[in-house]
């Protein structure tokens, strides 16, 4: 059996996939192991049905990270990660709508998520080229 790197010249490197996927998996697991806290934060941000959306979004992120890491169903996996960041970033890190004390932290989180969203889109493009 060949690995994705050996069988497809366009497959991203194992190192790139491992770094990206492991970071995302840790984020997802942190969300899932502190669901009450994450749900409370989402509710404070006005997320409807946070008790359902937070676990679902965290599962989406975890599943996507595993798929990218293993390069299994990579279009679906990277689209899942991109969907997570597209939905979460403007809602949870709305730096433009918070007071001055919270603005810097929310802007930093927004920009970090924006960067991860861009990387997910790059993985999606790479998967689409195969």
C-alpha positions as CSV (number, residue, x, y, z in Angstrom):
1,X,0.0,0.0,0.0
2,X,1.4,3.4,-0.9
3,X,1.0,6.6,1.2
4,X,-0.7,9.6,-0.3
5,X,2.7,11.3,-0.7
6,X,4.0,8.5,-2.9
7,X,0.9,8.0,-5.0
8,X,0.0,11.6,-5.8
9,X,2.5,14.3,-6.7
10,X,0.1,17.1,-5.6
11,X,-0.5,15.7,-2.1
12,X,0.7,18.1,0.5
13,X,3.7,17.0,2.5
14,X,3.2,14.8,5.5
15,X,4.8,17.4,7.7
16,X,2.4,20.2,6.5
17,X,-0.6,17.9,7.0
18,X,0.6,16.8,10.4
19,X,1.3,20.3,11.7
20,X,-2.0,21.7,10.5
21,X,-4.1,18.7,11.5
22,X,-2.6,18.3,14.9
23,X,-3.1,21.9,15.8
24,X,-6.7,21.8,14.7
25,X,-7.3,18.5,16.5
26,X,-6.0,20.0,19.7
27,X,-8.4,23.0,19.3
28,X,-11.3,20.7,18.7
29,X,-10.5,18.4,21.6
30,X,-10.1,21.5,23.9
31,X,-13.6,22.6,22.8
32,X,-15.1,19.2,23.4
33,X,-13.5,18.7,26.8
34,X,-14.8,22.1,28.0
35,X,-18.2,22.1,26.4
36,X,-19.9,23.9,29.2
37,X,-17.4,26.8,29.0
38,X,-17.5,26.9,25.2
39,X,-21.3,26.8,25.1
40,X,-21.5,29.6,27.7
41,X,-19.1,31.8,25.7
42,X,-21.0,31.1,22.5
43,X,-24.3,32.0,24.2
44,X,-22.7,35.2,25.5
45,X,-21.8,36.0,21.8
46,X,-25.5,35.5,20.8
47,X,-25.1,32.2,19.1
48,X,-28.5,30.5,18.8
49,X,-28.7,26.9,20.0
50,X,-25.2,27.0,21.2
51,X,-25.7,23.8,23.1
52,X,-26.1,22.0,19.7
53,X,-23.9,24.1,17.5
54,X,-20.7,24.2,19.7
55,X,-20.4,20.4,19.8
56,X,-21.4,20.0,16.1
57,X,-18.8,22.7,15.0
58,X,-16.1,21.1,17.2
59,X,-16.9,17.7,15.7
60,X,-16.7,19.2,12.3
61,X,-13.3,20.6,13.1
62,X,-12.0,17.3,14.6
63,X,-13.2,15.2,11.7
64,X,-11.8,17.7,9.2
65,X,-8.4,17.7,11.0
66,X,-8.2,13.9,11.0
67,X,-9.1,13.8,7.3
68,X,-6.5,16.3,6.4
69,X,-3.8,14.6,8.5
70,X,-4.5,11.2,6.9
71,X,-5.4,12.8,3.5
72,X,-8.6,10.8,3.4
73,X,-11.5,12.5,1.7
74,X,-9.3,15.6,1.6
75,X,-11.8,17.8,-0.2
76,X,-14.5,17.0,2.4
77,X,-12.1,17.3,5.2
78,X,-10.7,20.7,4.2
79,X,-14.1,22.0,3.3
80,X,-15.2,21.0,6.9
81,X,-12.4,22.9,8.4
82,X,-13.0,25.9,6.2
83,X,-16.7,25.8,7.1
84,X,-15.9,25.8,10.7
85,X,-13.7,28.9,10.4
86,X,-16.1,30.7,8.1
87,X,-18.9,30.3,10.6
88,X,-17.0,30.7,13.9
89,X,-14.6,33.5,13.1
90,X,-16.9,36.5,12.5
91,X,-19.3,35.4,15.2
92,X,-17.0,34.5,18.0
93,X,-14.2,37.1,17.3
94,X,-16.2,40.2,16.4
95,X,-13.5,42.6,17.4
96,X,-15.4,45.5,15.8
97,X,-18.3,45.0,18.2
98,X,-16.5,44.7,21.5
99,X,-15.2,47.4,24.0
100,X,-11.7,48.6,23.8
101,X,-10.5,46.3,26.6
102,X,-11.4,43.2,24.6
103,X,-10.7,44.5,21.1
104,X,-7.0,43.5,20.9
105,X,-7.6,39.9,22.1
106,X,-10.6,39.5,19.7
107,X,-8.6,41.0,16.8
108,X,-5.7,38.6,17.5
109,X,-8.1,35.6,17.6
110,X,-9.9,36.8,14.4
111,X,-6.6,37.1,12.5
112,X,-5.4,33.7,13.7
113,X,-8.6,32.1,12.6
114,X,-8.5,34.0,9.3
115,X,-5.0,32.5,8.7
116,X,-6.2,29.0,9.5
117,X,-9.2,29.5,7.2
118,X,-6.8,30.5,4.4
119,X,-4.7,27.4,5.0
120,X,-7.9,25.2,4.9
121,X,-8.8,26.8,1.5
122,X,-5.2,26.0,0.3
123,X,-5.6,22.4,1.3
124,X,-9.0,22.3,-0.4
125,X,-7.5,23.7,-3.6
126,X,-4.7,21.1,-3.5
127,X,-7.2,18.3,-2.9
128,X,-9.3,19.6,-5.9
129,X,-6.3,19.5,-8.1
130,X,-5.7,15.8,-7.6
